[in-house]
Amino acid sequence: MSSAKATPVSPLAPTSVPELPPIGGVGIATAQAGIRYSGRTDVLYLAMQPGTQAAGVFTRSKCPSAPVDWCREALAREGARALIVNSGNANAFTGSRGRDAVALTAKIGAEAAGCRPDEIFIASTGVIGEPLDATKFEGVLADCASRTETGPEAWAAAAQAIMTTDTFPKLGTRTATIDGTTVTINGIAKGAGMIAPDMATMLSFVFTDAALPQVVLQTLLSAGTQTSFNCVTVDGDTSTSDTLMLFATGAAGNAPVTDPGDARLSGFRAALDDLLIELAQLVAKDGEGARKFVTVNVKGATSNASAHRIAMSIANSPLVKTAIAGEDANWGRVVMAVGKAGEPADRDRLAIWFGDVRVAREGARDPDYSEAAASAVMRESDVSVTVDLGLGDGTARVWTCDLTKGYIEINGDYRS
């Protein structure tokens, strides 16, 4: 059994951790089960009141983990009573043993929660290919169920328990009104490497006391994912385990809203989208070895979809990311990434900015280019890269980080 390796906290980490308020109908407990790490919590148990509804968005990997398969099937039956998350072992690429481990985890969790196994949702993060010993949950989950808490400390502990190579916990909160009733939305996330959600190892769980049916939750979550987690990348690798789930307990008692397009949901939708964006950005800011937070903006594309593909090509380019790490305003690498994306582009219409400094236009270096001004931008901890293709109205915005020696060191030692 190995201890979680202590790594320096990312320089991009928030200076303070928000205090999340209680969510009616949600209780939280964490524990040490010795899944892989010693001396730290590695199990998260969240109990939810009867009637809680759930929605989820999962990895598009063709090699999904056993917990992802379980959650997809459980969503089809509706209803959620507990969420169980373990860190240190992804229970992915583990064959029938992985499926048996999930089933046993659900059985143990259901006994602890007093519900059916198919009302238990499960997520795992960590090493791929190693069998998960679910018997380690025996007694642990029952103990968790007996001592759940609801305050800020419990939410902070929840975010800590699901970390692997993360250097700081990721959590946020929002409030909104639905037809005059105030509702709360809390979220936590983890992810530092193998991040390119195509929906990264990325897990995020969002909870609200709003009363909303599953069809509404699923529609809002799927839409919100497109402008948040699907716009973040650390290394271009989509995990087997990516899971984003939204749970609604109904404890706020708002009037029922059954149409996702109902105007009464506009405030809730905006708050949820904003929270998802914050959590996604926190994932990018904790990219393994990250020293720079990078925003890539693309405009003037033939469509939004084309702009997104070009933006991701830039954000995933090792050459672009290493240039940013080296604080080198090398726009030639951006040109390369635009050209390889396979999307419509005209070299002679292309314009590129680092921050507010235009470095190239009309297919050549900007005549007013200043190396000093561009270098000053690259020395900042937050760097923006903007590309105008000059072809249409398509736009996109994605977030990433630089690529440093730290990424290689972390992943070279990951299983040792």
C-alpha positions in Angstrom: 0.0 0.0 0.0 1.4 3.4 -1.0 1.0 6.8 0.5 -0.3 9.6 -1.7 2.8 11.5 -2.8 3.0 15.0 -1.6 3.4 17.5 -4.5 3.6 21.2 -4.2 0.3 23.0 -4.5 -0.3 24.4 -8.0 0.7 28.0 -8.2 -2.7 28.5 -10.0 -4.7 27.3 -7.0 -7.3 29.7 -5.5 -6.1 31.7 -2.6 -9.1 30.6 -0.5 -11.5 27.6 -0.4 -15.2 28.5 -0.5 -17.4 27.4 2.3 -20.2 25.3 0.9 -23.6 25.6 2.6 -25.7 22.5 3.5 -27.9 21.0 0.8 -31.2 19.8 2.1 -31.4 16.0 1.8 -27.7 15.4 1.5 -25.4 13.9 4.1 -21.6 13.4 3.7 -19.0 11.2 5.3 -15.5 10.2 4.3 -13.2 7.3 5.4 -9.9 5.6 5.0 -10.4 2.1 3.5 -6.8 1.6 2.3 -7.7 1.2 -1.3 -4.3 2.3 -2.4 -3.2 5.2 -0.2 -2.3 5.1 3.5 -2.8 7.9 5.9 -5.5 9.7 3.9 -9.2 9.4 3.2 -10.0 7.5 0.0 -13.7 6.9 0.3 -16.6 9.4 -0.1 -20.1 8.5 0.9 -23.0 10.9 0.2 -26.5 9.9 1.4 -29.5 11.4 -0.3 -33.1 11.5 0.8 -35.8 9.4 -0.9 -37.1 10.9 -4.1 -33.7 12.3 -5.2 -33.3 12.4 -9.0 -30.1 12.0 -10.9 -28.6 12.9 -14.3 -25.2 12.0 -15.7 -22.7 12.6 -18.5 -19.9 10.1 -18.9 -16.8 9.4 -20.9 -17.0 8.6 -24.6 -14.1 6.2 -24.2 -14.7 2.9 -25.8 -13.0 1.3 -22.8 -15.2 2.7 -20.0 -14.7 1.6 -16.4 -17.0 -0.7 -14.6 -18.5 2.1 -12.4 -19.3 4.1 -15.6 -21.2 1.1 -17.0 -23.0 0.7 -13.6 -24.1 4.4 -13.5 -25.4 4.4 -17.0 -27.6 1.4 -16.2 -28.7 2.8 -12.9 -29.8 6.1 -14.5 -32.3 4.2 -16.7 -34.1 3.2 -13.5 -34.3 6.7 -12.0 -33.9 7.5 -8.3 -30.8 8.0 -6.2 -30.1 7.3 -2.5 -26.3 7.4 -2.3 -23.1 8.1 -4.1 -19.9 6.2 -3.3 -16.6 7.3 -4.7 -13.2 5.8 -4.1 -9.8 7.2 -5.1 -6.6 5.2 -5.8 -8.1 2.5 -8.0 -10.2 3.3 -11.2 -11.7 -0.2 -11.4 -11.2 0.1 -15.2 -10.0 -2.7 -17.5 -10.6 -5.2 -14.8 -13.1 -7.5 -16.7 -15.6 -9.5 -14.8 -13.8 -8.9 -11.5 -14.5 -5.2 -12.0 -18.2 -5.8 -12.6 -18.3 -8.0 -9.6 -16.6 -5.4 -7.5 -19.1 -2.7 -8.5 -22.0 -5.0 -7.7 -20.6 -5.8 -4.3 -20.0 -2.1 -3.6 -23.6 -1.4 -4.5 -24.8 -4.2 -2.3 -22.8 -3.0 0.7 -23.8 0.6 0.0 -27.5 -0.3 -0.3 -27.4 -2.1 3.1 -25.9 1.0 4.6 -28.4 3.4 3.0 -31.4 1.2 3.4 -32.3 1.1 -0.3 -32.0 -0.9 -3.5 -28.6 -1.5 -5.0 -29.7 0.2 -8.2 -30.2 3.4 -6.2 -26.5 3.5 -5.5 -24.2 5.4 -7.8 -20.5 4.6 -7.9 -17.4 6.2 -9.2 -13.7 5.2 -9.0 -10.5 7.1 -9.9 -6.9 6.1 -9.8 -4.8 3.4 -11.4 -6.2 1.5 -14.4 -5.9 -2.3 -14.7 -5.7 -3.3 -11.1 -8.6 -5.2 -9.5 -10.5 -3.4 -6.8 -11.0 -5.3 -3.6 -14.6 -4.2 -2.7 -14.6 -6.2 0.5 -12.6 -3.2 1.9 -16.0 -1.3 1.9 -17.4 -3.8 4.4 -18.2 -1.9 7.6 -16.7 1.3 6.2 -19.9 2.3 4.3 -22.2 1.4 7.3 -20.0 3.5 9.5 -20.1 6.4 7.1 -23.9 6.2 6.9 -24.1 6.5 10.7 -22.2 9.7 10.9 -23.0 11.9 7.9 -22.7 15.7 8.2 -23.9 18.6 6.1 -21.7 21.6 6.9 -18.8 23.3 5.1 -16.2 21.0 6.6 -18.0 18.0 5.2 -18.0 19.4 1.7 -14.3 20.3 2.0 -13.6 16.7 3.2 -15.6 15.3 0.3 -13.4 17.2 -2.2 -10.3 16.0 -0.5 -11.3 12.4 -0.5 -11.6 12.1 -4.2 -8.2 13.6 -5.1 -5.4 11.6 -6.7 -2.6 13.6 -8.2 -4.6 16.8 -7.6 -2.8 19.4 -5.5 -5.8 21.2 -4.2 -9.5 20.4 -3.6 -12.0 21.8 -6.2 -15.4 23.0 -5.0 -17.9 25.8 -5.6 -21.4 26.9 -4.8 -24.2 29.0 -6.3 -27.8 30.0 -5.5 -30.7 30.7 -7.8 -34.5 31.0 -7.7 -37.1 28.9 -9.3 -40.5 30.4 -9.4 -39.7 32.5 -6.3 -38.1 29.7 -4.3 -34.4 30.0 -3.5 -32.4 26.9 -4.3 -28.7 26.0 -3.7 -26.2 24.2 -6.0 -23.0 22.8 -4.7 -20.3 21.0 -6.7 -17.0 19.3 -6.2 -14.5 18.0 -8.8 -11.2 16.2 -9.2 -8.8 15.8 -12.1 -5.3 16.7 -12.9 -4.1 14.4 -15.7 -5.6 12.3 -18.4 -7.9 15.2 -19.0 -9.8 15.8 -22.3 -13.4 15.2 -21.4 -15.3 14.1 -24.4 -18.6 14.1 -22.8 -11.2 13.5 -17.6 -9.3 11.1 -14.9 -12.1 13.6 -14.3 -14.9 13.3 -11.8 -17.4 16.0 -10.8 -20.5 15.8 -8.6 -23.1 18.5 -8.3 -26.0 18.6 -5.8 -29.0 20.8 -5.5 -32.0 21.0 -3.3 -34.2 22.0 -6.2 -37.2 19.8 -7.1 -36.6 18.8 -10.7 -37.4 15.7 -12.7 -34.7 13.6 -14.3 -35.5 14.7 -17.8 -35.0 18.4 -16.9 -31.8 17.6 -15.0 -30.4 15.6 -17.9 -31.2 18.3 -20.4 -29.6 21.0 -18.4 -26.5 19.0 -17.5 -25.9 17.8 -21.0 -26.1 21.4 -22.3 -24.0 22.8 -19.5 -21.3 20.3 -20.2 -20.8 21.5 -23.7 -19.6 24.9 -22.5 -17.6 23.7 -19.5 -16.0 20.3 -19.1 -16.0 19.7 -22.9 -14.0 22.9 -23.2 -11.1 21.9 -20.9 -8.1 19.8 -21.7 -4.8 19.1 -19.9 -3.1 16.5 -22.1 -5.6 15.5 -24.8 -6.2 12.1 -23.2 -9.8 11.0 -22.4 -10.1 8.9 -19.3 -11.9 5.6 -19.0 -13.6 7.0 -15.9 -14.9 10.5 -16.7 -18.1 11.0 -14.7 -20.2 14.2 -14.2 -23.4 13.7 -12.2 -26.1 16.1 -11.0 -28.4 15.1 -8.1 -31.6 17.0 -7.1 -33.1 16.2 -3.7 -36.2 18.3 -4.0 -35.8 19.6 -0.4 -36.2 23.2 -1.4 -39.9 22.5 -2.2 -40.1 24.7 -5.3 -43.1 24.4 -7.6 -42.7 21.5 -10.1 -41.1 22.5 -13.5 -41.3 19.8 -16.1 -40.1 21.6 -19.2 -36.4 22.1 -19.6 -37.1 25.2 -21.6 -39.4 26.8 -19.0 -38.5 30.4 -18.4 -38.7 29.8 -14.7 -35.5 27.8 -15.0 -33.4 30.6 -16.5 -31.8 31.6 -13.2 -31.1 28.0 -12.3 -29.7 27.2 -15.7 -27.3 30.2 -15.6 -26.1 29.3 -12.0 -25.5 25.7 -13.0 -23.6 26.6 -16.1 -21.5 29.1 -14.2 -20.7 26.5 -11.5 -19.7 23.9 -14.1 -17.4 26.4 -15.8 -15.7 27.3 -12.5 -15.2 23.6 -11.7 -13.8 22.9 -15.2 -11.4 25.8 -15.0 -10.2 24.6 -11.6 -9.4 21.2 -13.2 -7.2 23.0 -15.8 -5.5 25.1 -13.2 -4.5 21.9 -11.4 -3.2 20.2 -14.5 -0.3 18.0 -13.6 2.8 20.2 -13.4 0.9 23.3 -14.5 2.4 26.7 -14.1 0.2 28.7 -16.5 -3.6 28.8 -17.0 -4.3 29.2 -20.7 -7.5 30.4 -22.4 -7.8 29.8 -26.1 -10.3 31.9 -28.0 -11.1 31.2 -31.7 -13.3 33.5 -33.7 -14.1 34.0 -37.4 -14.5 30.3 -38.1 -17.1 28.8 -40.5 -19.1 27.4 -37.6 -19.0 27.1 -33.8 -18.1 23.4 -34.2 -15.2 24.2 -36.5 -14.0 26.9 -34.0 -14.1 24.4 -31.2 -12.1 21.8 -33.1 -9.5 24.4 -33.9 -9.3 25.7 -30.3 -8.8 22.1 -29.0 -6.1 21.6 -31.6 -4.3 24.6 -30.2 -4.9 23.7 -26.6 -3.8 20.1 -27.1 -0.6 20.9 -29.0 2.5 19.9 -27.0 4.5 22.5 -29.0 2.1 25.3 -28.1 1.9 24.2 -24.5 5.7 24.0 -24.1 6.2 27.4 -25.7 3.8 28.8 -23.1 5.7 27.0 -20.4 8.9 28.6 -21.7 7.2 32.0 -21.9 8.0 32.1 -25.6 5.6 34.1 -27.8 6.0 31.6 -30.7 3.0 32.2 -32.8 4.4 29.8 -35.4 3.3 27.0 -33.2 -0.3 28.4 -33.1 -0.3 28.6 -36.9 0.8 24.9 -37.0 -2.0 23.9 -34.7 -4.6 25.8 -36.7 -3.4 24.2 -39.9 -3.4 20.6 -38.7 -6.9 20.8 -37.3 -8.5 19.8 -40.6 -10.9 22.7 -40.5 -11.4 25.5 -43.0 -8.7 28.1 -42.6 -7.0 30.7 -44.9 -3.4 31.4 -44.1 -3.6 34.9 -45.5 -6.6 35.9 -43.4 -5.2 34.6 -40.1 -4.6 36.9 -37.1 -3.2 35.9 -33.8 -3.0 37.6 -30.4 -1.2 36.7 -27.1 -3.2 38.6 -24.5 -4.0 42.0 -26.1 -0.8 42.0 -28.2 -1.5 41.1 -31.9 1.5 39.2 -33.1 0.4 38.2 -36.6 -2.2 39.3 -39.2 -3.0 38.6 -42.8 -0.7 35.6 -42.8 2.5 37.4 -41.6 4.0 39.0 -38.6 2.2 42.1 -37.4 4.1 45.2 -38.6 3.7 46.7 -35.2 4.9 43.5 -33.4 6.7 44.2 -30.1 8.8 41.3 -28.7 8.9 43.1 -25.3 5.1 43.4 -25.2 4.5 39.8 -26.2 7.1 38.5 -23.8 5.5 40.5 -21.0 2.2 38.7 -21.7 3.8 35.3 -21.7 5.3 35.9 -18.2 1.8 36.2 -16.7 0.3 33.2 -14.9 -2.9 33.6 -16.9 -2.2 33.6 -20.7 -4.8 34.0 -23.5 -4.3 33.0 -27.1 -6.8 34.4 -29.6 -7.1 33.4 -33.2 -9.3 35.1 -35.8 -9.7 33.0 -39.0 -11.6 35.7 -40.8 -14.0 33.3 -42.5 -17.3 33.5 -40.6 -19.1 33.9 -37.3 -18.1 30.7 -35.6 -16.6 31.1 -32.1 -15.2 28.9 -29.3 -13.4 29.2 -26.0 -11.5 26.4 -24.3 -9.1 26.2 -21.3 -5.9 24.3 -20.8 -2.5 24.7 -19.1 1.1 24.6 -20.1 3.2 21.5 -20.4 6.2 21.3 -18.0 8.7 18.8 -16.8 6.4 18.3 -13.8 3.9 16.5 -16.0 6.5 14.0 -17.1 7.8 13.5 -13.6 4.3 12.9 -12.1 3.2 10.5 -14.8 6.5 8.7 -15.0 6.2 7.8 -11.3 2.4 7.3 -11.3 2.3 3.6 -10.5 5.5 3.5 -8.4 
